[in-house]
Amino acid sequence: MKQPRGASAAQRPTLPPTVPEATADGGSQETPAPAPALAAKVGSPAQGIDKSLEEKKKQAEAAEAAKKKEEEQKLAAQRAENCKRAISVKAGLDSGVRIARTNEKGERQFLDDAERAAEMQRVQAIIQSDCK
C-alpha cells in the first residue's frame, strides 16, 4: 500500500497489530494483539507476587521441616524411655524373683515359667527395636 504524498510515518495513525482468532462458525476474525508496553507493566507486579509466593512457600517448608524434626525428637525420647524400661524389666526377669500381676478380678497372679519366657521374648524384642 502506498502512502499519500507528504504523509510521513510519524503523522500516520497506527493501529495495534492483529492476531487471527477463530469464530464459532469456523471463520476467523482478527483481534488486536496485546501491546508490549502493557505486557511489560503487567509483568512487573506479577514478578513481585511470584517472589512473595516463593517466600511464603519457603517459610511453609521451613515450618514443616521444623515440625518433622520436633516429632522425630519426641519419638527418639519415647524410644529411649521404652529402652530404659525394657532393660529394667529384663533385669527383673533375669533375677529369678517371682513376678506378680493383677488379673481381671483384681487378684494377684504370679507368672509361671511359660509366661515368664513369653514376657522375656517380648522385652527382648522391645530392646532390639528401641535400644539402638
Summary of the structure (lengths in Angstrom):
residues: 132
radius of gyration: 39.7
end to end distance: 86.9
largest distance: 119.7
contacts: 240
relative contact order: 0.07
helix: 59%
strand: 12%
